[in-house]
Amino acid sequence: MRALARPARLIPGARVAVVAPSGPVPPERLEAGLDILRGWDLEPFAMPHVLDAHPEFGYLAGTDADRARDLERAWCDPSVAAVFCARGGYGVQRMVDLVDWAALRDATRAAGPKVFLGYSDITALHEAFATRLGLATLHGPMTAAADFLKNAAAQEHLRTTLFTPEAAQVITAPRRARALVGGRARGVTLGGCVSLLASDLGTPGARTSARGGLLFLEDIGEEPYRLDRTLTQLLRSRWLEGVAGIVLGSWQECGPYDEVRALLADRLGGLGVPVVEEFGFGHCDGALTVPFGVPGRLDADAGTVTLDVPALV
């Protein structure tokens, strides 16, 4: 697996477009998130359809076509330095193939890569940016998400990654992290919400394997038997063959953690690679920002991922 092209770090005054590719966005949360970004000396603005509601399906932020157009227009605007997602939920898989990826590719060639930020359902877009554009992205807190708005630690780690990424080159897990399988590994970072990675299998432009990768996995609201089914699908499809190491994040609302831990050990322990648990990213308080598409080293026993290069140039 090769490293991907990294975008430039942000500087004071950078324009940041906020998009809503998935679920509906509460206006008060959006404004609170924009205020935080303004406090960082950024110039954030919401794209036209961010506060839309789908006419039939209340779990979607506007129509598929409008959500796709917002992403396109934000990315193709040469004055925009970064595109942040407002929230996750569900909906990216409905709109990802409606995006004009050729236009995004042309805009990237003309103006260079931009920062793209999100997590949860946004996993499908992380994969699309990697496979269709060859770009590194940031898996981290979203502008209108409650866990970002209320948590200073999550805000500060994201801010450091955006403005002084060399200071976030060593990503250290919380104290509760421990090795499920000890050891060290090298690879290129990738991953996200495990149910989304499994749902991506066989779709246009999907990654065919995690070979050579440091794979970050987390999820929310998936009972142990459903996580079992998802992980088993990734094993049966051979998508996990050749993975270099695995970093496990949060499993909020996925059942008793002892049961989840036993399942993760059962399904992933036989791969013969280092695995570290409770690394502190995903759907959790104080979530770390993790770059995808960047080469690095996992030390499962120490609970660290050390990037070979900063997340942003």
Summary of the structure (lengths in Angstrom):
residues: 313
radius of gyration: 18.0
end to end distance: 20.0
largest distance: 50.9
contacts: 1171
relative contact order: 0.17
helix: 36%
strand: 23%
